[in-house]
Amino acid sequence: MTKVLVATVKPFAPAAVEGIKKNIEKAGYEFALLERYQGQEELKEAVKDVDALIVRSDKITEEIIQAAPQLKIVVRAGAGYDNVDLKAASANNVVVMNTPGQNSNAVAELALGMMVFQARNHFNGKAGSELKGKSIGIHAFGHVGSLVAKIAQGFGMKVFAFDPFVKKEDIEKHNVTAVDTVEDLYSKCQYISLHIPANPHTINSINYDLMMRMPQGATLVNTARKEVINEDDLIKVFEQRSDFQYISDIAPDNKEEIAEKFSGRFFFTPKKMGAQTAEANINAGLAAANQIIKFFEEGDTTFQVNK
């Protein structure tokens, strides 16, 4: 019998687990659950006889993949998949998928929520500023970026976007102004919302030049990955621009230095919060289960990321 393991240090919501279990067992597969495990050795033991694996931010390394000789598919319940060793998966004929779009609204709402929180001085009783009339640049116009644009329009913001992988006319269907270069985006916008993945092309790509291009009253919003920010350059920009602010749902490695030197000009959530809603949790979990079923029943690899 095909065995599907849900392995999560940070568990799914109970309703999501029940939904996954129901769908997996209805398909005639065995369901297994490993939550809040204590280390990679425990995970290695659990995967030794599984055919499919559903994870969240759990590290699926070459060692884990090699410990699972029957493994055929790993689904990362969420958009990002940099926690899975794609090269090792491909070398062992393991398909890796993500569940794009399932967490998008939660991430988009968080981005705008952090913007309001920062603009109003963390609700400390002092006068702040409004988002209405401000310009926002969407850096990468995928599922999340398009939703950020829609919500920002509701606030009365002027919305621009840059994405070299999306046609200009497709961006402008959303009543968003598409720009030709990333430099142009940063030069035009007081707010920049990041939605780029972390890969060799993007790591450290948000650098001194781009941040310094932003107009007066600049706020950089990161609900992507901390690795895309050049943290040394971030400190330089903080030092040279008293108007610059940085808000992120994952703290940078140099957060202590930022907290010590630039009080009030930053906000970091205690842990990555983008997908931390009941709705996103359930949507991503059920999507992962359904993708596994379609993979085994129909050979469907629509959301494969290691082609």
C-alpha positions as CSV (number, residue, x, y, z in Angstrom):
1,M,0.0,0.0,0.0
2,T,1.2,3.5,-0.9
3,K,2.3,5.3,2.3
4,V,2.0,9.1,2.7
5,L,3.8,10.8,5.6
6,V,3.0,14.2,6.8
7,A,6.2,15.4,8.6
8,T,6.1,18.8,10.2
9,V,8.1,20.3,13.1
10,K,5.6,23.1,12.9
11,P,2.3,21.2,12.7
12,F,-0.6,21.9,10.4
13,A,-3.8,23.0,12.0
14,P,-5.8,20.0,13.3
15,A,-8.5,20.6,10.7
16,A,-5.9,20.5,8.0
17,V,-4.5,17.2,9.3
18,E,-7.9,15.7,9.4
19,G,-8.6,16.8,5.8
20,I,-5.3,15.4,4.6
21,K,-5.9,12.1,6.4
22,K,-9.4,11.8,5.0
23,N,-8.4,12.4,1.4
24,I,-5.3,10.1,1.6
25,E,-7.3,7.2,3.1
26,K,-10.2,7.8,0.7
27,A,-7.7,7.2,-2.1
28,G,-6.8,3.9,-0.6
29,Y,-3.4,5.0,0.7
30,E,-1.8,4.6,4.2
31,F,-1.6,7.9,6.2
32,A,1.2,8.6,8.7
33,L,1.9,11.6,10.8
34,L,5.1,12.9,12.4
35,E,4.7,16.2,14.3
36,R,7.1,18.3,16.4
37,Y,9.9,15.8,15.8
38,Q,13.2,16.5,17.6
39,G,15.8,16.2,14.8
40,Q,16.8,14.9,11.5
41,E,17.5,11.4,12.9
42,E,13.9,11.0,13.9
43,L,12.8,12.2,10.4
44,K,15.2,9.7,8.7
45,E,13.7,6.9,10.7
46,A,10.2,7.9,9.7
47,V,10.8,8.2,6.0
48,K,12.4,4.8,5.5
49,D,9.3,3.2,4.2
50,V,7.2,6.1,2.7
51,D,6.3,6.7,-0.9
52,A,5.2,10.3,-0.5
53,L,6.0,13.1,1.8
54,I,4.2,16.3,2.8
55,V,6.2,19.0,4.6
56,R,6.1,22.6,5.4
57,S,9.4,24.4,6.1
58,D,11.1,21.1,7.1
59,K,14.6,20.5,5.7
60,I,14.5,17.7,3.2
61,T,18.2,17.1,2.6
62,E,20.1,14.6,0.5
63,E,20.6,12.5,3.6
64,I,16.8,12.4,4.2
65,I,16.1,11.5,0.6
66,Q,18.7,8.7,0.5
67,A,17.1,7.3,3.7
68,A,13.8,6.9,1.9
69,P,14.4,4.3,-0.9
70,Q,10.7,4.1,-1.8
71,L,10.2,7.9,-1.9
72,K,8.7,9.1,-5.2
73,I,7.3,12.5,-4.4
74,V,7.8,15.4,-1.9
75,V,5.2,18.2,-1.7
76,R,6.1,21.3,0.1
77,A,2.8,22.8,1.4
78,G,3.5,26.4,0.4
79,A,5.1,28.4,-2.4
80,G,8.8,28.4,-1.4
81,Y,10.7,25.2,-1.8
82,D,14.3,26.2,-1.0
83,N,14.1,23.8,2.1
84,V,14.2,20.8,-0.3
85,D,17.4,19.6,-2.0
86,L,16.2,19.6,-5.6
87,K,19.4,18.2,-7.0
88,A,19.4,15.3,-4.6
89,A,15.7,14.7,-5.3
90,S,16.3,14.6,-9.1
91,A,19.3,12.3,-8.7
92,N,17.1,9.9,-6.8
93,N,14.1,10.2,-9.2
94,V,12.0,12.0,-6.6
95,V,9.5,14.5,-7.9
96,V,9.3,17.7,-5.8
97,M,6.2,20.0,-5.9
98,N,5.0,23.1,-4.2
99,T,1.4,24.4,-3.8
100,P,1.5,27.8,-5.4
101,G,-1.3,30.2,-4.6
102,Q,-2.6,28.4,-1.5
103,N,-1.0,30.8,1.0
104,S,-1.1,33.9,-1.3
105,N,-3.9,35.8,0.4
106,A,-2.5,35.3,3.8
107,V,0.9,36.6,2.7
108,A,-0.6,39.6,0.9
109,E,-2.7,40.6,3.9
110,L,0.4,40.3,6.2
111,A,2.4,42.6,3.9
112,L,-0.2,45.3,4.0
113,G,-0.8,44.8,7.7
114,M,2.9,45.3,8.5
115,M,2.8,48.4,6.3
116,V,0.0,49.9,8.3
117,F,1.6,48.9,11.6
118,Q,4.9,50.6,10.6
119,A,3.2,53.7,9.1
120,R,1.3,54.2,12.4
121,N,4.4,53.9,14.6
122,H,3.5,50.5,15.9
123,F,0.3,52.0,17.3
124,N,2.3,53.8,20.1
125,G,0.0,56.7,20.3
126,K,2.1,59.1,18.2
127,A,0.9,60.5,14.9
128,G,1.9,58.4,11.9
129,S,1.1,58.5,8.2
130,E,-1.4,57.0,5.8
131,L,-0.9,54.6,2.9
132,K,-3.4,56.5,0.7
133,G,-1.7,58.3,-2.1
134,K,1.6,56.6,-1.5
135,S,3.4,54.6,-4.3
136,I,4.0,50.9,-3.9
137,G,6.2,48.8,-6.2
138,I,5.5,45.0,-6.5
139,H,8.8,43.2,-7.1
140,A,7.6,40.0,-8.8
141,F,4.0,39.8,-9.9
142,G,2.9,36.3,-9.2
143,H,0.1,35.0,-7.0
144,V,1.1,37.0,-3.9
145,G,2.2,40.1,-5.8
146,S,-1.1,40.5,-7.7
147,L,-3.0,40.2,-4.5
148,V,-0.8,42.8,-2.8
149,A,-1.6,45.1,-5.7
150,K,-5.3,44.6,-5.3
151,I,-5.3,45.2,-1.6
152,A,-3.0,48.3,-2.0
153,Q,-5.4,49.7,-4.6
154,G,-8.1,49.4,-1.9
155,F,-6.0,51.6,0.3
156,G,-5.8,54.2,-2.5
157,M,-2.1,53.6,-3.3
158,K,-0.5,54.0,-6.7
159,V,0.7,50.6,-7.8
160,F,3.7,49.7,-10.0
161,A,5.2,46.3,-10.7
162,F,8.3,44.7,-12.2
163,D,8.5,41.1,-13.3
164,P,10.6,40.0,-16.2
165,F,8.7,36.7,-16.4
166,V,5.3,38.3,-16.7
167,K,4.1,40.0,-19.9
168,K,3.5,43.8,-19.4
169,E,0.0,43.5,-20.7
170,D,-0.8,40.8,-18.2
171,I,0.4,43.1,-15.3
172,E,-1.6,46.0,-16.7
173,K,-4.8,44.0,-16.8
174,H,-4.8,44.5,-13.0
175,N,-4.7,48.3,-13.4
176,V,-1.1,48.2,-12.4
177,T,1.6,50.2,-14.1
178,A,4.3,47.9,-15.4
179,V,7.9,49.2,-15.5
180,D,10.7,48.0,-17.7
181,T,13.5,47.7,-15.1
182,V,14.0,46.9,-11.5
183,E,15.9,50.2,-11.1
184,D,12.9,52.1,-12.4
185,L,10.6,50.3,-9.9
186,Y,12.7,51.3,-6.9
187,S,13.2,54.9,-8.1
188,K,9.4,55.4,-8.4
189,C,8.1,53.8,-5.2
190,Q,8.1,54.8,-1.5
191,Y,7.1,51.3,-0.6
192,I,8.6,48.2,-2.2
193,S,7.0,44.8,-1.5
194,L,9.3,41.8,-2.2
195,H,7.9,38.5,-3.7
196,I,11.0,37.0,-5.3
197,P,12.3,33.5,-4.5
198,A,15.7,32.8,-3.0
199,N,17.9,31.4,-5.7
200,P,21.4,32.0,-7.0
201,H,20.1,35.0,-9.1
202,T,18.3,36.7,-6.3
203,I,20.3,36.1,-3.1
204,N,21.8,39.4,-2.0
205,S,20.2,41.1,-5.0
206,I,18.4,43.7,-3.0
207,N,21.5,45.8,-2.6
208,Y,22.7,49.3,-1.7
209,D,22.0,50.7,-5.2
210,L,18.4,49.6,-5.3
211,M,17.6,50.7,-1.7
212,M,19.2,54.0,-2.1
213,R,17.1,54.7,-5.3
214,M,13.9,54.7,-3.3
215,P,12.2,58.1,-2.8
216,Q,12.0,60.0,0.5
217,G,9.9,58.0,3.1
218,A,11.2,54.7,1.8
219,T,9.9,51.4,3.4
220,L,11.1,48.0,2.1
221,V,8.6,45.2,2.9
222,N,9.9,41.6,2.8
223,T,7.5,38.7,2.9
224,A,9.8,36.7,0.6
225,R,13.1,35.3,2.0
226,K,15.7,37.0,4.2
227,E,18.5,35.8,1.9
228,V,17.5,38.1,-0.9
229,I,18.6,41.1,1.2
230,N,22.2,42.2,1.2
231,E,22.4,42.7,5.0
232,D,25.6,44.7,4.9
233,D,24.1,47.1,2.4
234,L,21.0,47.3,4.5
235,I,23.0,48.6,7.4
236,K,24.7,51.2,5.2
237,V,21.3,52.4,3.9
238,F,20.0,52.7,7.5
239,E,23.0,54.7,8.4
240,Q,22.9,57.0,5.5
241,R,19.1,57.6,5.3
242,S,17.2,58.5,8.4
243,D,13.9,58.1,6.5
244,F,14.5,54.5,5.5
245,Q,12.5,51.7,7.1
246,Y,12.6,47.9,6.8
247,I,9.8,45.5,7.7
248,S,9.9,41.8,7.3
249,D,8.2,38.6,8.4
250,I,11.6,37.0,8.9
251,A,14.3,38.7,10.9
252,P,17.7,39.2,9.2
253,D,20.8,37.7,10.7
254,N,22.0,41.2,11.9
255,K,18.7,42.0,13.7
256,E,20.5,42.8,17.0
257,E,22.6,45.5,15.3
258,I,19.5,46.9,13.6
259,A,17.6,46.9,16.9
260,E,20.5,48.6,18.7
261,K,21.0,51.4,16.2
262,F,17.8,52.0,14.4
263,S,14.9,51.9,17.0
264,G,11.5,52.5,15.5
265,R,12.6,52.1,11.9
266,F,12.0,48.4,11.6
267,F,9.6,45.5,12.4
268,F,10.3,41.8,12.3
269,T,7.8,39.1,13.2
270,P,9.0,36.6,15.8
271,K,8.9,33.8,13.1
272,K,7.9,33.6,9.5
273,M,4.2,34.4,9.6
274,G,3.2,34.6,5.9
275,A,1.2,31.3,5.9
276,Q,0.1,31.5,9.5
277,T,-3.6,31.6,9.1
278,A,-6.1,28.8,9.5
279,E,-7.3,29.2,5.9
280,A,-3.9,29.1,4.4
281,N,-2.9,26.2,6.6
282,I,-5.9,24.1,5.4
283,N,-5.7,25.2,1.8
284,A,-2.0,24.3,1.4
285,G,-2.3,20.9,3.2
286,L,-5.3,19.8,1.2
287,A,-3.7,20.9,-2.0
288,A,-0.6,18.9,-1.2
289,A,-2.6,15.7,-0.5
290,N,-4.6,16.2,-3.7
291,Q,-1.5,16.7,-5.8
292,I,0.0,13.5,-4.4
293,I,-3.2,11.5,-5.3
294,K,-3.2,13.0,-8.8
295,F,0.5,12.1,-9.2
296,F,-0.1,8.5,-8.3
297,E,-3.4,8.0,-10.1
298,E,-2.8,10.1,-13.2
299,G,0.9,10.8,-13.4
300,D,0.2,14.5,-13.0
301,T,3.3,16.6,-12.4
302,T,1.8,20.1,-13.0
303,F,3.4,21.7,-10.0
304,Q,6.8,19.9,-10.2
305,V,9.7,22.3,-9.4
306,N,12.7,20.0,-10.1
307,K,12.1,19.4,-13.8
